[in-house]
Amino acid sequence: MIDYALLFAFGCFGIALLLNIYRVIKSPGIGDRILALDTMVVNAIALLALYGIHKGTTVYFEASMIFAMTGFISTVSYTRFVLRGDIIE
């Protein structure tokens, strides 16, 4: 039963990633692109966690935590760059 649930979740998050890629490409503003990239990071974290459940190992959970930290820092720095023109003051 867990295999069917994982397959469904992989499909849902895969479709969400494709829709986010479309939003990054066809977005009218830079703010929408930043939000779409941040949502892509969240979906990728979910996919890594699901893959870790599927394989039964904790390595993917640690990788998802590293990916979350990197995604957060990149979103904050890109937003600061758009708002102020520089990242480091």
Backbone torsions as a table, in degrees:
resi	resn	phi	psi	omega
1	MET	NA	-37.9	179.8
2	ILE	-65.6	-29.0	178.8
3	ASP	-64.6	-39.8	178.3
4	TYR	-68.2	-38.9	178.0
5	ALA	-65.6	-41.1	177.9
6	LEU	-66.1	-40.4	178.3
7	LEU	-62.9	-42.4	177.1
8	PHE	-63.7	-43.5	-179.9
9	ALA	-66.1	-40.9	175.9
10	PHE	-59.1	-42.9	179.5
11	GLY	-64.1	-44.3	-179.6
12	CYS	-64.0	-45.7	-179.5
13	PHE	-71.6	-30.7	175.0
14	GLY	-65.2	-43.2	176.8
15	ILE	-64.8	-39.5	178.1
16	ALA	-62.4	-39.0	176.9
17	LEU	-64.3	-40.9	178.0
18	LEU	-64.1	-40.9	177.6
19	LEU	-66.7	-34.4	176.4
20	ASN	-67.6	-38.9	177.1
21	ILE	-62.2	-41.6	176.7
22	TYR	-61.2	-41.1	-179.3
23	ARG	-67.1	-35.1	177.8
24	VAL	-66.0	-39.2	-177.1
25	ILE	-75.7	-45.1	-171.8
26	LYS	-100.2	15.2	-176.7
27	SER	-74.8	141.4	-179.9
28	PRO	-77.3	-28.4	-175.9
29	GLY	-128.6	164.9	-178.2
30	ILE	-71.4	-31.5	178.4
31	GLY	-64.9	-38.3	177.0
32	ASP	-65.6	-36.1	178.5
33	ARG	-67.8	-39.0	177.8
34	ILE	-63.4	-44.0	178.8
35	LEU	-65.3	-37.6	178.1
36	ALA	-66.2	-39.6	177.1
37	LEU	-66.2	-37.7	177.7
38	ASP	-66.6	-38.5	176.7
39	THR	-67.4	-33.2	175.4
40	MET	-63.6	-38.3	177.8
41	VAL	-63.5	-43.0	179.3
42	VAL	-63.5	-41.8	178.6
43	ASN	-66.3	-37.6	178.1
44	ALA	-67.3	-36.6	175.9
45	ILE	-63.2	-43.1	178.2
46	ALA	-63.0	-40.6	178.3
47	LEU	-64.8	-39.6	176.6
48	LEU	-63.8	-41.7	178.9
49	ALA	-65.7	-41.0	177.7
50	LEU	-64.7	-38.6	178.4
51	TYR	-66.6	-35.3	175.5
52	GLY	-64.8	-38.6	175.7
53	ILE	-65.2	-42.1	-178.9
54	HIS	-62.9	-43.2	-179.3
55	LYS	-83.8	-18.7	178.5
56	GLY	75.7	31.7	179.8
57	THR	-128.5	157.7	-178.0
58	THR	-95.3	-3.2	-177.9
59	VAL	-62.4	-38.1	-177.3
60	TYR	-72.3	-27.9	175.6
61	PHE	-69.3	-38.9	176.1
62	GLU	-67.0	-39.2	177.2
63	ALA	-64.8	-36.7	178.9
64	SER	-67.6	-33.4	176.8
65	MET	-67.9	-40.9	176.7
66	ILE	-64.5	-41.4	178.3
67	PHE	-64.2	-36.2	177.9
68	ALA	-65.9	-43.4	178.2
69	MET	-63.9	-42.6	179.3
70	THR	-65.2	-41.5	179.3
71	GLY	-64.8	-40.1	178.8
72	PHE	-64.2	-46.8	-179.2
73	ILE	-63.7	-40.8	-179.3
74	SER	-68.0	-37.5	178.0
75	THR	-65.9	-44.2	-180.0
76	VAL	-65.4	-43.7	-178.3
77	SER	-69.3	-37.0	178.5
78	TYR	-68.0	-37.4	177.5
79	THR	-67.4	-41.6	176.7
80	ARG	-63.6	-37.2	178.3
81	PHE	-65.0	-40.6	-179.8
82	VAL	-68.4	-40.5	-177.1
83	LEU	-75.8	-40.7	-172.1
84	ARG	-111.1	-19.2	-178.9
85	GLY	92.7	-10.7	175.6
86	ASP	-145.2	161.3	-177.9
87	ILE	-99.7	-43.4	-178.3
88	ILE	-104.2	129.4	-179.1
89	GLU	-90.7	NA	NA
